[in-house]
């Protein structure tokens, strides 16, 4: 018997018994009903015949149909169990053979036959070791058409020829129910998408369980699985073990022959030879004949995981025991052994991932707790100043000089608080995936000069030397998101000035590090200071959110530890890198590397004339009374004539009823009752009178995400400004919007 035929000996025993009964003119149903009585019969292989009887009895007790038939020729039927006869409404095997012409082809509805056979052979060609699956109709003996689910397996060997053994079940109600459910779910798809997903998942789970159940039956009948390296048939009553597949671990004990041995002696030898010493006692207790019977009481299978040693290598294995008799207390079992290294490794990796996730979560919680502690202190400091100086303003209301001094202090504290809020929001924007880059032509030299000029007053307050070096820029006109680059460098410069003591120095450098190529060059932006420096152990955490080397109490510097995190996020968005070098007590240097493409500067444009704003009539849509009072006072002080509306709907009505061109500008809050600012802007643009519909609208809102700005523009607004109101920025924006409208 060659290697390919060995796994199919169970099927050989069944075929031999069927052939023997046919030659002896014994009807198989009567033989099975007799309890497998071999009295007066002399089969050539009594042991094999008895084993075949046990297998056939098991198949007769199965809840589903079992069929064995030849794969070639006329596809003649060899065997069908009782449940399959019941499915076809046949009283015995002879009626079934007459109904089907004793052929698998005769079982299948003629309209389904061609597709079914093509599907079966395509699946067998793809993998003869896996079950093939088909669905088709049959015509029962009473003429009724039923649907069948068919799981088949192909066998090829010199001894038995080409065979299929198949598991079948009547799926008519199941498929009809499934079709009804699917039709109902599809008709309500939009309203019940989640319910559809749940039903599909439940159906897939049921299908998976059915597949697993058929696979288990296949292991019991065939005693063979591609996943198992060793397969044994064990007679517990006789204390006998018969191999059907051998591995490198088991073939020596059987002298590489498929011959029986005493089960108890074999298991003792195997455990002492191969099982890891730490698992031997457990395995010895689990694999006695009595233990196997106890474990199989009330169930058909169980498994044991253990470790084995092979050539010094530790391997993980699983031993599965399956009750093959079903005749009361387990008498015959099939035992399979398989490697589970990948499953154990996956489990270990999952545990490691969970441990790392727990560690990361703990670190994040600790960082956020530190952040909340710091920000609670740092926000209360300017808030305390705001409350305190507000009280002093009321107390010294008759002293203009004192009131002016307190107002300056109030502004300083308010700016500190606003800076903290802006940084927290900036980090949230960057982490949400909302930010986008907007590239435009940028003159790096001009950008650096603007930043340098902007921070000179702050550096002068601390008597710092603040230098700018752009000498190595041979090509300064590039394409980049200059607003994000400006924001990045401003964070780094502000950080350097903040943490440099009085009398120190700060330098800002832009350097072109690679020769100008066809498409661009590598640029370095360096911010260096002679400040307090950073401790070496903190350098690895300097870009983490909420991290600060020292809190406000120790450093005397207000902040929430987010500036460098935001800077790192901006560098990542721009596709660059950032490096930090620092010596405690001597200073720090940040280097940002960006590869930027060149762009022509384009023709110079003539300076534009300012639009006179005095006397311009502004409609302010604002639902908050305090905000409205502040905005109206500021705008009136700037020379505007101001009218107000408490929500978007009122603003639209005022525009609709006012004469054309009555309003020169609308300042529109976003979050308002009745009608928000975005809907109001759309309604204004939809007014039938073009003069009213084209009035400039500027959003003035606390909504400051980049997505909010884009949304304002998409709803027809001309610009988007954020609260609190920045007067210079407002005037600049109003000038631009009115100039664009005029042109």
C-alpha positions as CSV (number, residue, x, y, z in Angstrom):
1,X,0.0,0.0,0.0
2,X,1.6,3.3,-1.1
3,X,1.6,6.5,0.9
4,X,-1.4,8.1,-0.8
5,X,-3.7,5.1,0.0
6,X,-2.9,4.8,3.7
7,X,-5.2,7.6,4.9
8,X,-8.2,5.9,3.2
9,X,-8.2,2.5,4.9
10,X,-11.5,3.3,6.7
11,X,-13.2,3.8,3.3
12,X,-11.6,0.6,2.0
13,X,-13.1,-1.3,5.0
14,X,-16.6,0.1,4.2
15,X,-16.3,-0.8,0.5
16,X,-15.0,-4.3,1.3
17,X,-18.0,-4.9,3.6
18,X,-20.5,-3.6,1.0
19,X,-18.9,-5.9,-1.7
20,X,-19.0,-8.8,0.7
21,X,-22.7,-8.3,1.5
22,X,-23.6,-7.9,-2.2
23,X,-21.7,-11.1,-3.0
24,X,-23.5,-12.9,-0.2
25,X,-26.9,-11.5,-1.4
26,X,-27.5,-9.8,1.9
27,X,-29.6,-6.6,1.8
28,X,-27.6,-3.9,3.7
29,X,-30.6,-2.5,5.6
30,X,-31.5,-5.9,7.0
31,X,-27.8,-6.4,7.9
32,X,-27.6,-3.1,9.7
33,X,-31.0,-3.8,11.5
34,X,-29.6,-7.1,12.7
35,X,-26.9,-5.3,14.7
36,X,-24.1,-6.4,12.4
37,X,-24.5,-10.1,13.0
38,X,-21.7,-11.9,11.3
39,X,-23.0,-15.3,12.5
40,X,-22.6,-17.8,9.7
41,X,-20.6,-15.2,7.6
42,X,-16.9,-15.3,7.1
43,X,-15.7,-12.0,5.7
44,X,-12.1,-12.0,4.6
45,X,-11.1,-9.4,7.2
46,X,-13.2,-9.8,10.3
47,X,-11.6,-6.9,12.1
48,X,-11.9,-4.6,9.1
49,X,-15.6,-5.7,8.6
50,X,-16.4,-5.0,12.2
51,X,-14.8,-1.6,12.0
52,X,-16.7,-0.9,8.8
53,X,-20.0,-1.9,10.5
54,X,-19.3,0.5,13.4
55,X,-18.6,3.3,10.9
56,X,-21.7,2.6,8.9
57,X,-23.8,2.4,12.1
58,X,-22.4,5.8,13.1
59,X,-23.2,7.2,9.7
60,X,-26.8,5.9,10.0
61,X,-27.2,7.7,13.3
62,X,-25.9,11.0,11.9
63,X,-28.5,13.8,11.7
64,X,-27.6,14.5,8.1
65,X,-27.3,12.4,4.9
66,X,-24.2,10.6,3.9
67,X,-23.4,9.4,0.4
68,X,-20.5,7.5,-1.2
69,X,-20.3,7.2,-4.9
70,X,-17.7,6.6,-7.7
71,X,-16.2,9.8,-9.1
72,X,-15.8,8.5,-12.7
73,X,-17.9,6.7,-15.2
74,X,-21.6,6.8,-14.4
75,X,-21.0,8.1,-10.9
76,X,-22.6,5.0,-9.5
77,X,-23.8,5.1,-5.9
78,X,-22.0,2.8,-3.4
79,X,-23.7,3.7,-0.1
80,X,-26.4,6.0,1.3
81,X,-27.3,6.3,5.0
82,X,-30.8,6.2,6.5
83,X,-31.1,10.0,6.7
84,X,-30.4,10.4,3.0
85,X,-33.1,7.8,2.2
86,X,-35.5,9.7,4.4
87,X,-34.6,13.0,2.6
88,X,-35.6,11.3,-0.8
89,X,-38.7,9.7,0.9
90,X,-37.3,6.2,0.1
91,X,-38.0,3.2,2.4
92,X,-34.8,1.4,1.6
93,X,-31.6,1.6,-0.4
94,X,-33.2,-0.4,-3.3
95,X,-35.9,2.2,-3.7
96,X,-33.3,5.0,-3.6
97,X,-31.2,3.2,-6.3
98,X,-34.3,2.8,-8.5
99,X,-35.4,6.5,-8.0
100,X,-31.9,7.9,-8.9
101,X,-30.9,5.3,-11.5
102,X,-28.2,4.4,-8.9
103,X,-26.2,7.5,-9.9
104,X,-25.3,10.8,-8.3
105,X,-26.4,12.4,-11.6
106,X,-29.8,11.0,-11.1
107,X,-30.1,12.6,-7.7
108,X,-29.6,16.2,-9.0
109,X,-32.3,18.1,-10.7
110,X,-31.6,18.1,-14.4
111,X,-31.5,21.9,-14.6
112,X,-28.8,22.1,-11.9
113,X,-26.6,19.1,-12.9
114,X,-24.2,20.8,-15.3
115,X,-23.4,23.7,-13.0
116,X,-23.1,21.4,-9.9
117,X,-20.6,19.0,-11.5
118,X,-18.6,21.9,-12.9
119,X,-18.5,23.6,-9.5
120,X,-17.5,20.3,-7.8
121,X,-14.6,19.6,-10.1
122,X,-13.4,23.2,-10.1
123,X,-13.2,23.1,-6.3
124,X,-11.5,19.6,-6.3
125,X,-8.9,20.9,-8.9
126,X,-8.2,23.9,-6.6
127,X,-7.6,21.7,-3.5
128,X,-8.5,18.0,-3.2
129,X,-7.9,18.2,0.5
130,X,-10.7,20.6,1.3
131,X,-14.4,20.0,1.3
132,X,-16.2,21.1,-1.8
133,X,-19.6,22.8,-1.3
134,X,-22.6,23.0,-3.7
135,X,-26.3,23.8,-3.4
136,X,-28.8,22.1,-5.8
137,X,-32.4,20.9,-6.1
138,X,-33.6,17.3,-6.0
139,X,-36.9,15.6,-6.9
140,X,-38.1,13.4,-4.1
141,X,-39.9,10.1,-4.6
142,X,-43.3,11.9,-3.9
143,X,-42.5,14.5,-6.6
144,X,-41.7,17.4,-4.4
145,X,-38.7,19.6,-5.2
146,X,-36.3,20.3,-2.3
147,X,-33.0,22.2,-1.9
148,X,-29.9,20.3,-0.7
149,X,-26.6,21.5,0.8
150,X,-23.8,19.2,-0.3
151,X,-20.3,19.0,1.4
152,X,-18.1,16.5,-0.5
153,X,-14.6,15.1,-0.4
154,X,-12.7,13.5,-3.2
155,X,-10.5,10.4,-2.7
156,X,-8.1,8.9,-5.2
157,X,-6.1,5.7,-4.5
158,X,-5.1,2.6,-6.3
159,X,-7.0,0.4,-3.8
160,X,-10.4,2.1,-3.9
161,X,-10.3,4.1,-7.1
162,X,-11.8,7.6,-7.4
163,X,-14.6,8.2,-4.9
164,X,-16.6,11.0,-3.4
165,X,-18.1,10.8,0.1
166,X,-20.6,13.5,0.7
167,X,-22.6,15.0,3.6
168,X,-26.0,16.3,2.6
169,X,-28.9,18.1,4.4
170,X,-32.3,19.3,3.4
171,X,-31.9,23.1,3.3
172,X,-35.2,24.0,1.7
173,X,-36.7,25.8,4.7
174,X,-33.4,27.3,5.6
175,X,-32.7,28.7,2.1
176,X,-36.3,29.9,1.8
177,X,-36.1,31.6,5.2
178,X,-32.7,33.2,4.2
179,X,-34.1,34.5,0.9
180,X,-37.2,35.9,2.7
181,X,-35.0,37.6,5.3
182,X,-32.7,39.0,2.6
183,X,-35.6,40.3,0.5
184,X,-37.1,42.0,3.6
185,X,-33.8,43.5,4.6
186,X,-33.0,44.8,1.1
187,X,-36.4,46.5,1.0
188,X,-35.6,48.3,4.2
189,X,-31.8,48.8,3.6
190,X,-31.5,52.5,4.3
191,X,-33.5,52.5,7.5
192,X,-32.2,49.2,8.8
193,X,-28.6,48.9,7.7
194,X,-27.4,47.9,11.1
195,X,-30.0,45.2,11.4
196,X,-29.0,43.8,8.0
197,X,-25.4,43.6,9.1
198,X,-26.4,41.8,12.2
199,X,-28.5,39.2,10.3
200,X,-25.7,38.6,7.8
201,X,-23.2,38.2,10.6
202,X,-25.5,35.7,12.4
203,X,-26.0,33.8,9.1
204,X,-22.2,33.6,8.5
205,X,-21.7,32.4,12.1
206,X,-24.3,29.7,11.6
207,X,-22.7,28.7,8.3
208,X,-19.3,28.6,10.0
209,X,-20.6,26.4,12.8
210,X,-22.2,24.0,10.2
211,X,-18.9,23.8,8.3
212,X,-17.1,23.0,11.5
213,X,-19.6,20.3,12.4
214,X,-19.2,18.7,9.1
215,X,-15.4,18.8,9.4
216,X,-15.6,17.1,12.8
217,X,-17.8,14.4,11.3
218,X,-15.2,14.0,8.5
219,X,-12.4,13.5,11.0
220,X,-14.5,10.8,12.8
221,X,-15.3,8.9,9.6
222,X,-12.1,9.2,7.7
223,X,-9.7,9.5,10.7
224,X,-7.7,12.0,8.6
225,X,-7.2,15.7,8.4
226,X,-4.6,17.7,6.5
227,X,-3.9,19.6,9.7
228,X,-3.0,16.6,11.7
229,X,0.4,15.1,11.5
230,X,-0.6,11.8,13.3
231,X,-4.0,10.0,13.3
232,X,-4.8,6.9,15.4
233,X,-7.8,4.6,15.8
234,X,-8.0,3.4,19.4
235,X,-10.1,0.5,20.8
236,X,-10.2,1.3,24.5
237,X,-11.9,-2.1,25.3
238,X,-9.0,-4.0,23.7
239,X,-6.3,-1.5,24.8
240,X,-5.3,-1.3,21.1
241,X,-4.1,1.6,19.0
242,X,-3.9,1.4,15.1
243,X,-2.1,4.2,13.2
244,X,-3.5,5.8,10.0
245,X,-1.0,8.6,9.7
246,X,2.5,8.7,11.2
247,X,4.8,11.6,11.8
248,X,8.5,11.8,12.5
249,X,7.6,11.6,16.2
250,X,5.4,8.5,16.0
251,X,6.7,6.4,13.1
252,X,9.6,4.9,15.1
253,X,7.3,3.4,17.7
254,X,5.4,1.6,14.9
255,X,8.5,0.7,12.9
256,X,7.1,2.8,10.1
257,X,4.4,0.3,9.6
258,X,0.7,0.6,10.0
259,X,0.4,-2.1,12.6
260,X,-1.5,-2.2,16.0
261,X,0.1,-1.8,19.4
262,X,-1.0,-1.8,23.0
263,X,-2.4,1.7,23.6
264,X,-1.3,2.1,27.2
265,X,2.3,1.1,26.4
266,X,2.5,3.3,23.4
267,X,1.3,6.4,25.3
268,X,3.8,5.8,28.1
269,X,6.7,5.6,25.6
270,X,5.5,8.7,23.7
271,X,5.1,10.8,26.8
272,X,8.6,9.9,28.2
273,X,10.2,10.3,24.8
274,X,8.7,13.5,23.4
275,X,6.6,15.4,25.9
276,X,8.3,18.3,27.8
277,X,9.1,17.2,31.4
278,X,6.9,19.9,32.9
279,X,3.8,18.5,31.0
280,X,4.4,14.7,31.4
281,X,2.5,14.2,34.6
282,X,-0.6,16.0,33.2
283,X,-0.5,14.1,29.9
284,X,-0.1,10.7,31.7
285,X,-3.2,11.4,33.8
286,X,-5.3,12.7,30.9
287,X,-4.6,9.8,28.5
288,X,-5.5,6.7,30.5
289,X,-8.4,4.7,29.2
290,X,-10.5,5.6,32.2
291,X,-9.7,9.3,31.9
292,X,-10.6,9.3,28.2
293,X,-14.0,7.7,29.0
294,X,-14.7,10.3,31.7
295,X,-13.8,13.2,29.5
296,X,-16.0,12.0,26.7
297,X,-19.0,11.4,28.9
298,X,-21.8,13.5,27.5
299,X,-19.7,15.0,24.6
300,X,-18.1,13.8,21.4
301,X,-14.6,15.4,21.5
302,X,-12.1,17.2,23.7
303,X,-8.5,18.3,23.3
304,X,-5.3,18.6,25.3
305,X,-2.5,21.2,24.6
306,X,1.0,20.3,25.5
307,X,4.6,21.0,24.7
308,X,7.1,18.7,23.1
309,X,10.9,18.7,22.5
310,X,12.2,17.9,19.0
311,X,15.9,18.4,18.3
312,X,16.2,20.8,21.2
313,X,13.3,22.9,19.8
314,X,10.3,23.6,22.0
315,X,7.1,22.9,20.0
316,X,3.4,23.4,20.9
317,X,1.0,20.6,20.0
318,X,-2.6,19.7,20.5
319,X,-4.1,16.2,20.9
320,X,-7.7,15.9,20.0
321,X,-9.8,12.9,21.1
322,X,-13.0,12.1,19.2
323,X,-15.6,9.5,20.2
324,X,-16.1,7.3,17.1
325,X,-18.4,4.7,18.6
326,X,-21.4,6.5,20.2
327,X,-22.5,3.2,21.8
328,X,-22.7,4.4,25.4
329,X,-19.4,4.7,27.3
330,X,-16.6,5.5,24.8
331,X,-15.2,2.3,23.4
332,X,-13.6,3.4,20.1
333,X,-11.9,6.8,19.7
334,X,-10.0,8.6,17.0
335,X,-6.9,10.6,18.2
336,X,-5.3,13.2,16.1
337,X,-2.1,15.2,16.9
338,X,-1.3,18.6,15.3
339,X,1.1,21.5,15.7
340,X,-0.4,24.7,17.1
341,X,2.8,26.9,17.3
342,X,1.3,29.7,15.2
343,X,-1.9,29.8,17.3
344,X,0.1,29.9,20.6
345,X,2.5,32.5,19.1
346,X,-0.5,34.6,18.0
347,X,-2.0,34.3,21.5
348,X,1.3,35.4,23.0
349,X,1.5,38.3,20.6
350,X,-2.0,39.4,21.5
351,X,-1.1,39.3,25.2
352,X,2.0,41.4,24.5
353,X,0.0,43.9,22.4
354,X,-2.6,44.2,25.2
355,X,0.2,44.7,27.8
356,X,1.8,47.4,25.6
357,X,-1.6,49.1,25.0
358,X,-2.1,49.1,28.8
359,X,1.3,50.6,29.3
360,X,0.6,53.3,26.6
361,X,-2.7,54.1,28.1
362,X,-1.2,54.4,31.5
363,X,1.5,56.7,30.2
364,X,-1.2,58.8,28.3
365,X,-3.3,59.0,31.4
366,X,-0.3,60.1,33.5
367,X,0.6,62.8,30.9
368,X,-3.0,64.1,30.8
369,X,-3.2,64.2,34.6
370,X,0.0,66.2,34.7
371,X,-1.4,68.4,31.9
372,X,-4.7,69.0,33.8
373,X,-2.8,69.8,37.0
374,X,-0.5,72.3,35.2
375,X,-3.3,73.9,33.1
376,X,-5.5,74.2,36.2
377,X,-2.7,76.2,37.9
378,X,-1.7,78.1,34.8
379,X,-5.2,79.1,33.8
380,X,-6.2,80.2,37.3
381,X,-3.1,82.6,37.4
382,X,-4.3,84.9,34.6
383,X,-8.0,84.4,35.7
384,X,-7.0,85.6,39.1
385,X,-5.4,88.6,37.6
386,X,-8.5,89.3,35.4
387,X,-10.8,89.2,38.5
388,X,-8.4,91.1,40.6
389,X,-7.7,94.0,38.2
390,X,-11.4,94.1,37.3
391,X,-12.2,94.8,41.0
392,X,-9.4,97.4,41.1
393,X,-10.8,99.2,38.0
394,X,-14.2,99.6,39.7
395,X,-12.5,100.7,42.9
396,X,-10.2,103.3,41.1
397,X,-12.8,104.4,38.5
398,X,-12.1,108.1,39.3
399,X,-8.3,107.6,38.7
400,X,-7.7,107.5,34.9
401,X,-4.0,106.7,35.2
402,X,-4.7,103.8,37.5
403,X,-7.5,102.5,35.3
404,X,-5.2,102.6,32.2
405,X,-2.5,100.6,34.1
406,X,-5.1,98.0,35.3
407,X,-6.5,97.8,31.7
408,X,-3.0,97.0,30.4
409,X,-2.6,94.3,33.0
410,X,-6.1,92.9,32.1
411,X,-5.0,92.7,28.4
412,X,-1.8,90.9,29.3
413,X,-3.6,88.3,31.4
414,X,-6.3,87.8,28.8
415,X,-3.6,87.2,26.1
416,X,-2.0,84.6,28.3
417,X,-5.3,82.8,28.7
418,X,-6.1,83.0,25.0
419,X,-2.6,81.6,24.1
420,X,-3.3,78.6,26.3
421,X,-6.8,78.0,24.8
422,X,-5.4,78.4,21.2
423,X,-2.7,75.8,21.8
424,X,-5.1,73.2,23.2
425,X,-7.4,73.8,20.2
426,X,-4.5,73.7,17.8
427,X,-3.4,70.3,19.2
428,X,-7.0,69.0,18.8
429,X,-7.2,70.2,15.2
430,X,-3.9,68.5,14.3
431,X,-5.0,65.3,16.0
432,X,-8.4,65.2,14.4
433,X,-7.1,64.9,10.8
434,X,-8.9,68.1,9.9
435,X,-5.8,70.3,9.1
436,X,-4.8,70.5,5.4
437,X,-1.9,72.2,3.7
438,X,-2.5,75.0,1.3
439,X,0.6,75.7,-0.9
440,X,1.3,79.1,-2.4
441,X,4.2,81.1,-3.6
442,X,6.4,82.2,-0.7
443,X,9.5,84.4,-0.4
444,X,11.4,82.8,2.5
445,X,13.6,85.9,3.0
446,X,10.5,88.1,3.4
447,X,8.8,85.5,5.7
448,X,11.9,85.4,7.9
449,X,12.2,89.2,8.1
450,X,8.5,89.4,9.1
451,X,9.0,86.9,11.9
452,X,12.2,88.6,13.1
453,X,10.5,92.0,13.1
454,X,7.5,90.7,14.9
455,X,9.5,89.3,17.8
456,X,12.0,92.1,18.2
457,X,9.9,94.0,20.7
458,X,9.5,90.9,22.9
459,X,13.2,90.2,22.8
460,X,14.0,93.8,23.6
461,X,11.8,93.6,26.7
462,X,14.2,90.9,28.1
463,X,17.3,92.7,26.8
464,X,18.0,89.8,24.4
465,X,20.2,89.8,21.3
466,X,17.9,88.6,18.5
467,X,19.7,88.0,15.1
468,X,18.5,86.9,11.7
469,X,20.7,85.2,9.1
470,X,19.4,84.5,5.5
471,X,22.8,84.8,3.8
472,X,23.0,81.4,2.3
473,X,19.6,81.6,0.5
474,X,20.4,81.6,-3.2
475,X,16.9,80.8,-4.2
476,X,14.3,82.2,-1.7
477,X,11.1,81.9,-3.8
478,X,9.5,78.5,-3.2
479,X,6.1,76.8,-3.1
480,X,4.9,75.9,0.5
481,X,2.2,76.5,3.0
482,X,3.6,79.7,4.3
483,X,1.1,80.2,7.0
484,X,1.9,76.9,8.6
485,X,5.6,77.5,8.1
486,X,5.2,80.9,9.8
487,X,3.3,79.4,12.6
488,X,5.9,76.7,13.1
489,X,8.8,79.2,13.3
490,X,6.8,81.5,15.5
491,X,6.3,78.7,18.0
492,X,10.0,77.9,18.0
493,X,11.1,81.6,18.3
494,X,8.6,82.3,21.0
495,X,9.8,79.2,22.9
496,X,13.4,80.3,22.6
497,X,12.7,83.9,23.8
498,X,10.5,82.6,26.7
499,X,13.2,80.2,28.1
500,X,16.2,82.5,27.6
501,X,17.2,84.6,30.6
502,X,17.7,88.4,30.4
503,X,20.8,89.4,28.6
504,X,21.0,86.2,26.5
505,X,20.8,85.6,22.8
506,X,18.5,84.1,20.2
507,X,19.2,83.5,16.5
508,X,16.9,82.7,13.6
509,X,18.6,81.2,10.5
510,X,17.3,80.1,7.1
511,X,19.9,78.1,5.1
512,X,19.9,76.4,1.7
513,X,21.6,73.1,2.4
514,X,21.7,71.6,-1.1
515,X,22.5,73.0,-4.5
516,X,19.6,74.3,-6.5
517,X,18.2,71.5,-8.6
518,X,15.6,71.5,-11.3
519,X,12.8,71.1,-8.9
520,X,13.9,72.5,-5.6
521,X,16.4,72.3,-2.7
522,X,16.7,71.3,0.9
523,X,16.3,74.1,3.4
524,X,17.2,74.2,7.1
525,X,15.4,76.6,9.5
526,X,17.4,76.9,12.8
527,X,16.3,78.6,16.0
528,X,19.1,78.7,18.6
529,X,19.2,80.2,22.0
530,X,21.5,80.6,25.0
531,X,18.7,79.8,27.4
532,X,18.2,77.4,30.3
533,X,18.5,74.2,28.2
534,X,16.8,70.9,28.5
535,X,17.7,68.0,30.7
536,X,19.0,65.0,28.7
537,X,16.4,62.6,30.1
538,X,13.6,64.9,28.9
539,X,14.8,65.2,25.3
540,X,13.1,62.0,24.3
541,X,9.7,63.4,25.5
542,X,10.0,67.0,24.4
543,X,7.5,66.6,21.5
544,X,4.9,64.6,23.5
545,X,1.6,66.4,24.3
546,X,1.2,67.9,27.7
547,X,4.9,67.4,28.5
548,X,7.0,70.1,30.3
549,X,10.4,69.8,31.7
550,X,9.2,72.0,34.6
551,X,5.8,73.3,35.6
552,X,5.0,76.9,36.0
553,X,5.8,77.0,39.7
554,X,9.3,75.8,39.1
555,X,10.1,77.6,35.8
556,X,8.1,80.8,36.3
557,X,6.9,80.4,32.7
558,X,3.3,80.1,31.9
559,X,2.3,77.4,29.4
560,X,0.6,74.1,28.9
561,X,3.4,72.1,27.3
562,X,1.8,72.0,23.8
563,X,3.8,74.4,21.7
564,X,6.5,72.0,20.7
565,X,3.9,69.2,20.1
566,X,2.1,71.5,17.7
567,X,5.4,72.4,16.0
568,X,6.2,68.7,15.5
569,X,2.7,68.1,14.0
570,X,3.2,71.0,11.6
571,X,6.6,69.6,10.5
572,X,5.0,66.3,9.9
573,X,2.2,67.9,7.8
574,X,4.8,69.7,5.7
575,X,6.7,66.5,5.1
576,X,9.9,67.5,6.9
577,X,11.8,66.6,10.1
578,X,12.8,68.4,13.3
579,X,15.9,67.9,15.4
580,X,16.8,69.3,18.8
581,X,20.2,69.7,20.5
582,X,20.5,71.0,24.0
583,X,22.9,71.5,26.9
584,X,21.5,72.1,30.3
585,X,22.3,75.7,31.4
586,X,23.8,76.6,28.0
587,X,21.0,76.6,25.5
588,X,19.0,74.8,22.8
589,X,18.9,74.6,19.0
590,X,16.0,73.4,16.9
591,X,16.6,72.5,13.3
592,X,13.7,72.0,10.9
593,X,14.6,70.4,7.5
594,X,12.1,70.9,4.6
595,X,12.5,70.1,0.9
596,X,10.8,72.8,-1.0
597,X,10.1,73.3,-4.7
598,X,11.1,76.5,-6.5
599,X,8.6,78.9,-8.0
600,X,9.0,82.1,-10.0
601,X,8.1,85.2,-7.9
602,X,6.0,86.6,-10.7
603,X,5.6,90.2,-11.7
604,X,5.5,92.8,-9.0
605,X,2.1,94.2,-8.3
606,X,1.4,97.9,-7.7
607,X,0.3,98.8,-4.1
608,X,-3.4,99.0,-3.7
609,X,-5.2,102.0,-2.3
610,X,-7.1,101.7,1.0
611,X,-10.9,101.8,1.0
612,X,-12.3,104.5,3.3
613,X,-14.2,102.8,6.1
614,X,-15.7,105.9,8.0
615,X,-19.5,105.9,7.6
616,X,-19.8,102.3,6.3
617,X,-22.9,100.7,7.6
618,X,-22.3,97.3,9.3
619,X,-25.0,94.8,10.3
620,X,-23.8,92.6,13.2
621,X,-25.7,89.3,13.7
622,X,-24.9,88.1,17.3
623,X,-27.1,86.3,19.9
624,X,-24.8,86.9,22.9
625,X,-25.6,90.3,24.5
626,X,-22.2,90.8,26.0
627,X,-20.4,90.0,22.7
628,X,-22.8,92.3,20.8
629,X,-22.2,95.2,23.1
630,X,-18.4,94.9,22.8
631,X,-18.5,94.5,19.0
632,X,-20.8,97.5,18.5
633,X,-18.7,99.7,20.8
634,X,-15.5,98.8,19.0
635,X,-17.0,99.2,15.5
636,X,-18.5,102.6,16.4
637,X,-15.2,103.8,17.8
638,X,-13.7,102.9,14.4
639,X,-16.2,105.1,12.6
640,X,-18.7,102.4,11.4
641,X,-22.5,102.9,11.6
642,X,-23.7,99.7,13.3
643,X,-27.1,97.9,13.4
644,X,-27.7,94.5,15.0
645,X,-29.8,91.3,14.7
646,X,-30.1,88.6,17.4
647,X,-30.0,85.6,15.0
648,X,-29.5,84.7,11.4
649,X,-33.2,84.8,10.4
650,X,-33.5,88.4,11.7
651,X,-30.4,89.4,9.8
652,X,-31.8,88.0,6.5
653,X,-35.1,89.9,7.1
654,X,-33.4,93.2,7.8
655,X,-31.4,92.8,4.5
656,X,-34.6,91.9,2.6
657,X,-36.6,94.9,3.9
658,X,-33.7,97.5,3.8
659,X,-33.1,99.5,0.6
660,X,-30.5,98.1,-1.8
661,X,-27.0,98.9,-0.8
662,X,-28.2,100.1,2.7
663,X,-25.7,97.7,4.3
664,X,-22.0,97.8,3.3
665,X,-21.0,94.7,5.3
666,X,-22.4,91.9,7.5
667,X,-20.5,90.5,10.5
668,X,-22.1,87.1,11.0
669,X,-21.8,84.9,14.1
670,X,-22.1,81.1,13.4
671,X,-23.8,79.4,16.3
672,X,-27.1,81.2,16.8
673,X,-30.6,80.1,17.6
674,X,-33.5,80.0,15.0
675,X,-31.0,80.2,12.1
676,X,-27.2,79.8,12.3
677,X,-24.8,81.9,10.4
678,X,-24.0,79.4,7.6
679,X,-27.7,79.0,6.7
680,X,-28.2,82.8,6.9
681,X,-25.3,83.3,4.5
682,X,-26.9,80.9,2.0
683,X,-30.3,82.7,2.4
684,X,-28.6,86.1,1.7
685,X,-26.9,84.8,-1.4
686,X,-30.3,83.4,-2.5
687,X,-32.1,86.8,-2.3
688,X,-33.7,87.8,-5.7
689,X,-32.2,91.3,-5.7
690,X,-28.5,91.1,-6.8
691,X,-27.5,94.2,-4.8
692,X,-28.8,92.7,-1.6
693,X,-27.5,89.1,-2.4
694,X,-24.0,90.3,-3.0
695,X,-23.4,92.2,0.2
696,X,-20.1,91.2,1.8
697,X,-20.5,88.7,4.7
698,X,-17.6,88.0,7.1
699,X,-18.0,85.2,9.7
700,X,-17.1,86.3,13.2
701,X,-17.2,83.2,15.3
702,X,-15.5,81.1,18.1
703,X,-15.5,78.2,15.6
704,X,-11.9,78.2,14.6
705,X,-11.2,74.8,13.0
706,X,-9.8,74.9,9.5
707,X,-12.9,72.9,8.5
708,X,-15.1,75.7,9.9
709,X,-13.2,78.3,7.8
710,X,-13.7,76.1,4.7
711,X,-17.3,75.6,5.5
712,X,-17.9,79.4,5.9
713,X,-16.4,80.0,2.5
714,X,-18.4,77.2,0.9
715,X,-21.7,78.7,2.2
716,X,-21.0,82.0,0.4
717,X,-19.1,84.0,3.1
718,X,-16.2,86.2,2.0
719,X,-14.0,85.6,5.0
720,X,-13.9,83.9,8.4
721,X,-12.5,85.7,11.5
722,X,-12.3,84.1,15.0
723,X,-13.2,85.5,18.4
724,X,-12.1,87.4,20.4
725,X,-12.2,90.2,17.9
726,X,-8.7,91.3,16.7
727,X,-9.2,94.9,15.5
728,X,-6.1,95.1,13.2
729,X,-7.0,91.8,11.6
730,X,-10.7,92.9,11.2
731,X,-9.7,96.2,9.5
732,X,-7.3,94.4,7.2
733,X,-10.0,91.8,6.2
734,X,-12.7,94.4,5.8
735,X,-10.4,96.4,3.5
736,X,-9.6,93.3,1.4
737,X,-13.3,92.2,1.1
738,X,-14.6,95.6,0.2
739,X,-11.8,96.1,-2.3
740,X,-12.6,92.8,-4.0
741,X,-16.3,93.6,-4.1
742,X,-15.6,97.0,-5.6
743,X,-13.4,95.5,-8.3
